[in-house]
Amino acid sequence: MTTKRPKRPPRPGPRAVGAGCAALALLATAGCAGADTSALGGKPADAAKLKLSPTTPPARGQLDRADWLLEDEPDSLDLDTQGTSAGRVVLTNVCERLYQLQPDMSVKPFLAEKARTPDDRTLVLTVRDGVTFHDGSKLTAADVLWSLKRHADPDMEQADEFGNVKSMERTGPREITVRFKEPDALFTKALAGDAGIVWNPRRVRAAGQEFGTPGHGDACSGPYRLKSWKSGDSLSIEAYDGYWGKRPLTRRVDFRWASDSAFVNALKTGAADGAYAESPNTAAALRTTKGLKQYYGPSTASLALIPTARGGLKAPAVRRALSLALDREGIANSGYGGLVQPWASPVGAGSWGYEKEHFAAAQRKLTALAPVSPTADDLAEAKRLVKEAGAPDDPIVIGTDSSQGRTVVANATRAALQRIGLKAQIKTVPPAQFEEFYSDPGARADIDALVGDWYISKSDPMGFYDNGLSDSSNNWVGFKDATYDRLTRRALATLDDERRARITTDIQRRFVAAAVWIPVAQVPTALVLSDRLTGPPASQGYLYYPWAAELGPRKAG
């Protein structure tokens, strides 16, 4: 089924700004309202008015070279073994998938030129003709089948996407047939992610264990090929002259990497032409920088409080009370310069790859359970819920690291709990230990809620809501609802988008009402770009779409 963990959580952290102290001092005494965010780069954005666009204006010419910044050096360019955001930002220009995620977060067949479903448990893919790998060899159906089987290997990162697959076989010169144990609504969306990459088997075998490491070429068919990778220094891609599709506008892209103040300074000084900022705080620090423009796009990422099964938040009524009392708008302004949006569901709007209006209407209804800022009536209801459940004797422990954004969320959570008569304390741990909270129940044994961030790789909310299944490893509070389980399994097997959307919003309402997770904000994608350039997508599609091919000058010249 679908993955339940982010392939990699968006990086937390104080991104080159020392703004935490001013905001935190105010939070300690007055919740989030009115916190000073000037240190984040000037006047904060208005989260309520933040415009999310899937694209930037089209470029008006070609570009010889662009310098691009990553927040990390890729661990590997073999995404089957090391799937990280930095690797995807590079490799999405080099490798192609059977399906392709579009900037508007919809999905369409790609290297699978077309697809048909003779019945609801069978998918027949026709492999695109006329495609060559970067070594000049022709891409074949046998290469596609080899790649799918490599992805499905239990030792590979994408193996969970193939859990419902019964068989995969070549059934024609250009045809692959996939058969499922049960109908699978999310499989083609997985093929727009890393599970759909088509490798050149000959190059992968030749590299052996060294495949994906510096000093080795790529094994793909995309508009760019890997030119060089100097470990610890830089990585370059250049346009592939034999590409089957549209010619890229930018001939060459050189990648370097930096974090914190070095990342911000490289963009401020023009040493880099652009970057996708993984942390909203980085974008906030650059909002007023002359010569740079910023674009914000839809993403599946969100901030959420993830309760555990111990302590006061074990009681659903107390979790609902906390959700009513939380000042989400204050968190957005104090912790993130207004570049995140108060949000009432645990997955961002970028997951709405279909039936967008239906999902948007359902989201608005949820604000009664997760308000932007609590009203007097919300607080009165929250106190009633606490009284009904019985206030816990011990303080509620909030787990966080010392990053600015998470620290603000933790302080706001403590303030909300105190407003409704509950004791609270914050447990701050180093970043490495914090990451263990996600995966190790023992590591989170002493906390009642984690200040979490999360994204899913598919543009479908059902890529998230299986986290609420009774047997899910991410259902930390032990939520059990037979109707929820039945509806979730039905949605995952419903191929019709409109029907699945209606089931999904019912599931979503149940998840939020039970406060299995407590939503805080959605985190849009932030693209920081030289004002001389334009063209790439602004949405989370940049992780799976050849963004560099559309990068170019703003003015014809």
C-alpha positions as CSV (number, residue, x, y, z in Angstrom):
1,M,0.0,0.0,0.0
2,T,1.0,3.6,0.3
3,T,3.9,4.7,2.3
4,K,3.2,5.9,5.8
5,R,6.3,7.8,6.4
6,P,7.7,10.8,4.6
7,K,10.5,9.7,2.3
8,R,12.3,12.4,4.3
9,P,10.7,14.9,6.6
10,P,11.2,18.5,5.6
11,R,14.3,19.7,7.4
12,P,13.6,21.5,10.6
13,G,15.8,24.1,11.9
14,P,16.8,27.6,12.4
15,R,17.7,28.6,8.9
16,A,20.2,31.4,9.2
17,V,18.1,33.6,11.3
18,G,18.4,34.3,15.0
19,A,14.8,35.2,15.4
20,G,13.7,32.8,18.0
21,C,14.4,34.8,21.1
22,A,12.2,37.7,20.4
23,A,9.3,35.5,19.4
24,L,9.8,33.1,22.3
25,A,9.9,35.9,24.9
26,L,6.5,37.0,23.8
27,L,5.1,33.6,23.6
28,A,6.0,32.8,27.2
29,T,3.8,35.6,28.5
30,A,1.2,36.2,25.9
31,G,0.8,33.2,23.6
32,C,1.5,33.8,20.0
33,A,-0.5,37.0,19.4
34,G,1.6,40.0,18.4
35,A,4.9,38.3,18.4
36,D,7.7,40.2,16.6
37,T,8.7,38.6,13.4
38,S,10.8,41.4,12.0
39,A,14.0,39.5,12.5
40,L,12.7,36.9,9.9
41,G,13.3,39.4,7.1
42,G,11.0,42.4,7.6
43,K,7.3,42.5,7.6
44,P,5.8,39.0,7.8
45,A,3.7,37.6,5.0
46,D,0.0,37.5,5.6
47,A,-0.6,33.7,5.9
48,A,-4.3,34.1,5.2
49,K,-3.5,35.9,1.9
50,L,-0.5,33.8,0.8
51,K,-1.0,33.0,-2.9
52,L,-0.1,29.5,-3.9
53,S,0.6,29.0,-7.5
54,P,1.8,25.8,-9.2
55,T,4.0,27.6,-11.6
56,T,6.1,30.7,-12.2
57,P,5.7,32.9,-15.4
58,P,7.1,31.2,-18.5
59,A,10.7,32.0,-19.5
60,R,11.4,34.0,-22.6
61,G,14.6,32.5,-23.9
62,Q,17.4,30.2,-23.3
63,L,20.1,30.2,-20.6
64,D,23.7,28.8,-20.9
65,R,24.2,28.0,-17.2
66,A,22.5,28.3,-13.8
67,D,23.9,28.0,-10.3
68,W,21.5,26.2,-8.0
69,L,21.7,25.7,-4.3
70,L,20.8,22.6,-2.2
71,E,20.6,22.4,1.5
72,D,22.5,19.1,1.5
73,E,24.8,17.2,-0.7
74,P,22.9,14.2,-2.0
75,D,23.7,11.0,-0.1
76,S,23.3,9.0,-3.4
77,L,21.8,9.3,-6.8
78,D,20.4,5.8,-6.5
79,L,17.0,6.7,-5.2
80,D,16.2,3.0,-4.6
81,T,18.7,2.9,-1.8
82,Q,19.0,6.5,-0.6
83,G,15.9,8.6,-1.3
84,T,16.5,12.1,-0.1
85,S,15.1,15.5,-1.1
86,A,18.5,16.7,-2.3
87,G,18.9,13.7,-4.5
88,R,15.4,14.2,-6.0
89,V,15.9,17.9,-6.7
90,V,18.9,16.9,-9.0
91,L,17.7,13.6,-10.3
92,T,14.2,14.6,-11.4
93,N,15.9,16.4,-14.3
94,V,18.0,13.4,-15.2
95,C,15.7,10.4,-14.7
96,E,12.1,9.8,-16.0
97,R,9.2,7.9,-14.5
98,L,6.4,5.8,-16.0
99,Y,4.0,8.5,-14.9
100,Q,4.8,12.2,-14.3
101,L,3.6,14.5,-11.5
102,Q,2.6,17.8,-13.0
103,P,3.1,21.3,-11.4
104,D,-0.6,21.4,-10.6
105,M,-0.1,18.1,-8.7
106,S,-2.1,16.0,-11.2
107,V,-0.6,12.9,-12.6
108,K,-0.4,11.7,-16.2
109,P,1.2,8.7,-18.1
110,F,4.7,9.6,-19.3
111,L,7.3,6.9,-20.2
112,A,4.1,4.7,-20.1
113,E,2.7,6.4,-23.2
114,K,-0.7,5.1,-22.3
115,A,-2.4,2.9,-19.8
116,R,-5.6,0.8,-19.7
117,T,-7.4,-1.1,-17.0
118,P,-9.2,-4.1,-18.6
119,D,-10.6,-4.8,-15.1
120,D,-10.2,-3.2,-11.7
121,R,-7.2,-5.5,-10.7
122,T,-5.2,-5.2,-13.9
123,L,-3.1,-2.3,-15.2
124,V,-1.6,-2.6,-18.8
125,L,1.1,-0.1,-19.6
126,T,2.3,0.7,-23.1
127,V,6.0,1.8,-23.1
128,R,6.8,4.9,-25.0
129,D,8.6,4.3,-28.3
130,G,11.6,6.3,-29.5
131,V,13.2,7.0,-26.0
132,T,16.9,6.4,-25.5
133,F,19.0,6.3,-22.4
134,H,22.0,8.7,-22.0
135,D,24.4,6.0,-23.4
136,G,22.3,6.0,-26.6
137,S,20.7,2.6,-26.1
138,K,17.0,2.3,-26.7
139,L,14.6,2.1,-23.7
140,T,12.6,-1.2,-23.9
141,A,9.7,-2.9,-22.1
142,A,12.3,-5.3,-20.7
143,D,14.1,-2.3,-19.1
144,V,10.8,-1.2,-17.6
145,L,10.1,-4.6,-16.1
146,W,13.6,-4.9,-14.7
147,S,13.3,-1.4,-13.1
148,L,9.9,-2.2,-11.5
149,K,11.2,-5.5,-10.1
150,R,14.2,-3.6,-8.7
151,H,11.9,-1.1,-7.0
152,A,9.8,-3.9,-5.6
153,D,12.8,-5.7,-4.0
154,P,12.2,-5.8,-0.2
155,D,15.6,-4.2,0.4
156,M,14.7,-1.2,-1.6
157,E,13.0,2.0,-0.4
158,Q,10.0,1.7,-2.7
159,A,9.1,-1.9,-1.8
160,D,6.1,-0.8,0.2
161,E,4.5,0.6,-3.0
162,F,4.3,-3.0,-4.4
163,G,2.7,-4.7,-1.4
164,N,-0.6,-5.1,-3.3
165,V,1.0,-6.3,-6.5
166,K,0.3,-9.9,-7.4
167,S,2.4,-10.1,-10.6
168,M,4.3,-8.0,-13.2
169,E,5.2,-9.4,-16.6
170,R,6.0,-8.4,-20.1
171,T,2.9,-9.2,-22.3
172,G,3.9,-7.6,-25.6
173,P,6.8,-5.9,-27.4
174,R,6.0,-2.6,-25.7
175,E,3.6,-3.8,-23.0
176,I,3.8,-4.5,-19.3
177,T,0.9,-6.0,-17.3
178,V,0.6,-5.5,-13.6
179,R,-2.0,-7.5,-11.7
180,F,-3.1,-6.6,-8.1
181,K,-4.5,-8.7,-5.2
182,E,-7.1,-5.9,-4.6
183,P,-7.9,-2.8,-6.7
184,D,-5.3,-0.2,-6.0
185,A,-6.2,3.5,-6.3
186,L,-2.7,4.8,-5.5
187,F,-0.4,2.6,-7.6
188,T,-0.3,4.9,-10.7
189,K,0.5,7.8,-8.3
190,A,3.4,5.8,-6.9
191,L,4.6,5.4,-10.5
192,A,4.9,9.2,-10.7
193,G,7.2,9.0,-7.7
194,D,10.4,7.0,-7.2
195,A,8.6,3.7,-7.7
196,G,8.2,4.6,-11.4
197,I,11.8,5.5,-12.3
198,V,13.0,3.6,-15.4
199,W,16.7,2.6,-15.0
200,N,19.1,1.5,-17.7
201,P,19.9,-2.0,-16.4
202,R,23.2,-2.3,-18.2
203,R,24.6,0.9,-16.5
204,V,23.3,-0.1,-13.1
205,R,24.8,-3.6,-13.4
206,A,28.1,-2.2,-14.7
207,A,28.4,0.2,-11.7
208,G,27.5,-2.6,-9.2
209,Q,27.6,-1.4,-5.6
210,E,29.0,1.9,-6.7
211,F,25.9,2.9,-8.7
212,G,24.7,6.3,-7.6
213,T,28.0,7.4,-6.1
214,P,30.4,10.2,-7.2
215,G,32.5,9.3,-10.2
216,H,29.8,7.2,-11.9
217,G,27.4,8.2,-14.6
218,D,23.6,8.0,-14.5
219,A,21.3,5.3,-15.9
220,C,18.4,7.4,-17.1
221,S,16.7,9.0,-20.2
222,G,15.7,12.5,-19.0
223,P,16.3,15.9,-20.6
224,Y,19.6,16.2,-18.6
225,R,22.5,13.8,-18.1
226,L,24.9,13.8,-15.1
227,K,28.1,15.6,-16.2
228,S,30.1,15.4,-13.0
229,W,29.9,15.0,-9.2
230,K,32.9,16.1,-7.2
231,S,32.2,14.8,-3.7
232,G,32.1,17.6,-1.1
233,D,32.2,20.3,-3.7
234,S,29.7,20.4,-6.6
235,L,27.5,18.5,-9.0
236,S,26.7,19.4,-12.6
237,I,24.1,18.3,-15.1
238,E,23.9,19.2,-18.8
239,A,21.3,18.9,-21.5
240,Y,21.1,15.5,-23.3
241,D,21.3,16.2,-27.0
242,G,19.5,12.9,-27.9
243,Y,16.5,13.7,-25.7
244,W,13.2,12.5,-27.2
245,G,11.1,15.4,-25.8
246,K,11.2,19.2,-25.7
247,R,14.7,20.8,-25.6
248,P,15.6,22.2,-22.2
249,L,15.8,26.0,-22.0
250,T,18.8,25.9,-19.6
251,R,21.9,24.2,-21.0
252,R,23.7,23.4,-17.8
253,V,23.0,23.5,-14.1
254,D,25.7,23.5,-11.4
255,F,24.6,22.5,-7.9
256,R,26.4,23.4,-4.7
257,W,25.1,23.0,-1.2
258,A,25.0,25.0,2.0
259,S,22.9,25.4,5.1
260,D,21.9,28.0,7.6
261,S,23.6,31.4,7.1
262,A,25.8,30.1,4.2
263,F,22.6,29.2,2.3
264,V,21.1,32.6,2.8
265,N,24.2,34.5,2.0
266,A,24.8,32.6,-1.2
267,L,21.4,33.7,-2.5
268,K,21.8,37.2,-1.1
269,T,25.1,37.8,-2.8
270,G,24.1,36.2,-6.1
271,A,26.5,33.3,-5.8
272,A,23.4,31.1,-6.5
273,D,20.6,31.9,-8.9
274,G,17.9,30.0,-7.0
275,A,16.9,27.3,-4.6
276,Y,13.8,25.5,-3.3
277,A,13.9,26.3,0.4
278,E,13.1,23.3,2.5
279,S,12.4,25.4,5.6
280,P,9.9,28.3,5.4
281,N,12.3,30.2,7.8
282,T,14.9,30.3,5.1
283,A,12.5,31.9,2.6
284,A,11.3,34.3,5.4
285,A,14.9,35.5,5.9
286,L,15.1,36.4,2.2
287,R,11.7,37.9,1.6
288,T,13.0,41.5,1.3
289,T,16.3,40.8,-0.4
290,K,16.8,42.9,-3.5
291,G,17.3,41.0,-6.7
292,L,15.4,37.9,-5.5
293,K,11.8,36.9,-6.0
294,Q,9.8,34.3,-4.1
295,Y,7.1,32.0,-5.3
296,Y,4.9,29.8,-3.1
297,G,3.2,26.6,-4.3
298,P,1.0,23.8,-3.1
299,S,2.6,21.1,-1.1
300,T,1.5,18.0,0.8
301,A,3.7,19.1,3.8
302,S,2.2,20.1,7.1
303,L,3.0,20.8,10.7
304,A,1.1,18.8,13.3
305,L,1.2,17.8,16.9
306,I,1.4,14.0,17.1
307,P,0.1,12.7,20.4
308,T,1.3,9.5,22.0
309,A,-0.6,6.9,24.0
310,R,0.7,8.0,27.4
311,G,-0.2,10.9,29.7
312,G,-3.0,13.4,29.4
313,L,-3.4,13.4,25.7
314,K,-4.4,9.8,25.7
315,A,-7.9,11.1,26.3
316,P,-9.6,12.1,23.0
317,A,-11.5,14.9,24.7
318,V,-8.3,16.5,26.0
319,R,-6.8,16.3,22.5
320,R,-9.9,17.9,21.0
321,A,-9.7,20.6,23.7
322,L,-6.1,21.3,22.8
323,S,-7.0,21.6,19.1
324,L,-9.7,24.2,20.0
325,A,-7.3,26.2,22.1
326,L,-4.3,26.4,19.8
327,D,-3.4,29.7,18.2
328,R,-2.4,28.6,14.7
329,E,-2.3,32.1,13.3
330,G,0.1,33.1,16.0
331,I,2.4,30.2,15.3
332,A,2.4,31.0,11.6
333,N,3.4,34.6,12.2
334,S,5.8,34.1,15.1
335,G,7.6,30.9,14.0
336,Y,7.5,31.1,10.2
337,G,7.1,34.7,9.1
338,G,3.6,34.1,7.9
339,L,4.9,31.6,5.3
340,V,2.9,28.7,6.6
341,Q,-0.9,28.7,6.7
342,P,-3.1,27.7,9.7
343,W,-4.7,24.4,8.6
344,A,-7.4,22.2,9.9
345,S,-6.3,18.8,8.4
346,P,-3.0,16.9,8.7
347,V,-2.0,17.0,5.1
348,G,-1.4,20.0,2.8
349,A,-3.5,21.1,-0.2
350,G,-0.9,19.8,-2.6
351,S,-2.4,16.3,-1.9
352,W,-5.5,17.5,-3.8
353,G,-4.4,16.1,-7.2
354,Y,-8.1,15.7,-8.1
355,E,-11.5,17.0,-7.0
356,K,-9.9,20.1,-5.6
357,E,-13.1,22.0,-4.9
358,H,-14.6,19.1,-3.0
359,F,-11.5,18.8,-0.8
360,A,-11.3,22.6,-0.3
361,A,-14.9,22.8,0.9
362,A,-14.3,19.9,3.3
363,Q,-11.2,21.6,4.7
364,R,-13.1,24.8,5.5
365,K,-15.7,22.8,7.5
366,L,-13.0,21.4,9.7
367,T,-12.0,24.8,11.1
368,A,-14.8,24.4,13.7
369,L,-12.6,21.7,15.2
370,A,-9.2,23.4,14.5
371,P,-9.8,27.2,14.4
372,V,-7.3,29.6,13.0
373,S,-7.3,31.5,16.4
374,P,-9.5,30.4,19.3
375,T,-12.5,32.5,20.1
376,A,-13.9,32.8,23.6
377,D,-16.5,30.2,22.7
378,D,-13.7,27.8,21.5
379,L,-11.9,28.2,24.8
380,A,-15.1,27.7,26.8
381,E,-15.8,24.5,24.9
382,A,-12.2,23.4,25.4
383,K,-12.5,23.9,29.2
384,R,-15.8,22.0,29.2
385,L,-14.1,19.0,27.4
386,V,-11.2,19.0,29.9
387,K,-13.6,19.1,32.8
388,E,-15.6,16.2,31.3
389,A,-12.5,14.1,30.7
390,G,-10.9,15.0,34.0
391,A,-7.7,17.1,34.1
392,P,-4.6,14.9,34.2
393,D,-2.4,15.3,37.4
394,D,0.9,15.2,35.6
395,P,2.1,17.9,33.2
396,I,1.7,17.2,29.5
397,V,5.2,16.8,28.0
398,I,5.8,18.3,24.6
399,G,8.7,16.9,22.6
400,T,10.7,19.2,20.3
401,D,14.2,20.1,19.2
402,S,15.7,23.6,19.5
403,S,14.9,24.8,16.0
404,Q,13.1,28.1,15.8
405,G,9.9,26.9,14.2
406,R,9.4,23.8,16.4
407,T,10.3,25.9,19.5
408,V,7.5,28.4,18.7
409,V,5.0,25.5,18.2
410,A,6.0,23.9,21.5
411,N,5.6,27.2,23.3
412,A,2.3,27.9,21.7
413,T,1.1,24.4,22.7
414,R,2.2,25.0,26.3
415,A,0.3,28.3,26.3
416,A,-2.8,26.7,24.9
417,L,-2.8,23.9,27.5
418,Q,-2.3,26.5,30.3
419,R,-5.2,28.6,29.0
420,I,-7.5,25.6,29.5
421,G,-6.2,24.7,32.9
422,L,-3.7,22.1,32.1
423,K,-0.1,21.8,33.2
424,A,2.5,21.5,30.5
425,Q,6.3,21.3,30.1
426,I,8.6,21.2,27.1
427,K,11.3,18.5,26.5
428,T,14.0,19.7,24.1
429,V,16.4,17.2,22.6
430,P,19.2,17.4,19.9
431,P,18.0,17.1,16.3
432,A,19.4,13.5,15.9
433,Q,17.5,12.3,18.9
434,F,14.4,14.2,17.8
435,E,14.4,12.2,14.5
436,E,14.2,9.0,16.5
437,F,10.9,10.1,17.9
438,Y,9.3,9.3,14.6
439,S,10.5,5.7,14.3
440,D,11.3,4.5,17.8
441,P,8.5,4.1,20.4
442,G,11.1,3.8,23.1
443,A,12.6,7.2,22.2
444,R,9.2,8.9,22.6
445,A,8.3,7.0,25.8
446,D,8.6,10.2,27.9
447,I,6.6,12.6,25.8
448,D,2.9,13.2,25.3
449,A,3.1,15.0,22.0
450,L,5.6,15.5,19.3
451,V,6.0,18.7,17.3
452,G,6.1,17.0,14.0
453,D,6.4,17.9,10.3
454,W,5.4,15.5,7.5
455,Y,4.8,15.2,3.8
456,I,3.6,12.5,1.6
457,S,5.0,11.7,-1.8
458,K,1.6,11.2,-3.6
459,S,-0.9,13.8,-4.6
460,D,-3.8,12.0,-2.9
461,P,-4.9,12.5,0.7
462,M,-5.4,8.7,1.0
463,G,-1.6,8.6,0.9
464,F,-1.9,9.9,4.4
465,Y,-5.1,8.7,6.1
466,D,-4.1,5.1,6.3
467,N,-2.0,6.4,9.2
468,G,-5.3,6.2,11.2
469,L,-5.9,2.5,10.7
470,S,-6.1,0.5,13.9
471,D,-2.9,-1.4,13.0
472,S,-0.9,1.5,11.6
473,S,2.5,2.1,13.2
474,N,1.9,5.8,13.0
475,N,-1.4,5.6,15.0
476,W,0.4,6.4,18.2
477,V,-2.7,7.0,20.4
478,G,-4.2,3.6,19.6
479,F,-7.2,5.1,17.8
480,K,-9.6,2.2,17.0
481,D,-12.7,2.7,14.9
482,A,-14.1,-0.2,12.8
483,T,-16.0,2.2,10.5
484,Y,-12.8,4.2,9.9
485,D,-10.9,1.1,9.0
486,R,-13.6,-0.1,6.7
487,L,-13.9,3.2,4.9
488,T,-10.1,3.5,4.5
489,R,-9.8,0.1,2.9
490,R,-12.7,1.0,0.6
491,A,-11.2,4.3,-0.4
492,L,-7.8,2.7,-1.2
493,A,-9.6,0.2,-3.5
494,T,-11.9,2.8,-5.2
495,L,-10.5,3.7,-8.6
496,D,-13.1,6.4,-9.4
497,D,-11.7,9.7,-8.3
498,E,-15.0,11.4,-7.5
499,R,-16.2,8.5,-5.4
500,R,-12.9,8.1,-3.6
501,A,-12.8,11.9,-2.8
502,R,-16.2,11.6,-1.1
503,I,-15.1,8.6,1.0
504,T,-11.8,10.4,1.8
505,T,-13.4,13.5,3.2
506,D,-15.6,11.3,5.5
507,I,-12.4,9.6,6.7
508,Q,-10.7,13.0,7.1
509,R,-13.6,14.3,9.3
510,R,-13.3,11.2,11.5
511,F,-9.5,11.6,11.8
512,V,-9.7,15.2,12.8
513,A,-12.7,14.8,15.1
514,A,-10.8,12.1,17.0
515,A,-7.7,14.3,17.0
516,V,-5.5,11.3,16.1
517,W,-3.0,14.0,15.1
518,I,-3.7,17.7,15.8
519,P,-3.2,19.8,12.7
520,V,-1.3,23.1,13.0
521,A,-0.4,24.5,9.5
522,Q,0.2,23.6,6.0
523,V,3.7,24.3,4.7
524,P,3.8,25.5,1.1
525,T,6.7,25.0,-1.2
526,A,9.0,28.1,-1.3
527,L,11.0,28.9,-4.5
528,V,13.7,31.6,-4.1
529,L,14.8,32.8,-7.5
530,S,16.9,35.6,-9.1
531,D,14.6,38.2,-10.5
532,R,16.3,37.8,-13.8
533,L,15.0,34.2,-14.1
534,T,11.6,32.4,-14.2
535,G,9.9,29.3,-15.5
536,P,10.2,26.4,-13.0
537,P,7.3,25.0,-11.1
538,A,6.6,26.5,-7.6
539,S,4.7,23.5,-6.3
540,Q,6.0,20.3,-4.6
541,G,6.1,18.9,-8.2
542,Y,9.7,20.1,-8.3
543,L,10.7,16.9,-6.6
544,Y,9.3,14.7,-9.4
545,Y,9.2,17.0,-12.5
546,P,12.1,18.3,-14.7
547,W,12.0,21.8,-13.3
548,A,15.4,22.9,-14.8
549,A,14.2,22.3,-18.3
550,E,11.8,25.3,-18.0
551,L,14.2,27.6,-16.2
552,G,15.2,30.7,-18.3
553,P,15.4,34.5,-18.5
554,R,12.5,36.6,-17.7
555,K,13.2,38.9,-20.6
556,A,13.9,38.0,-24.2
557,G,17.3,39.1,-25.2
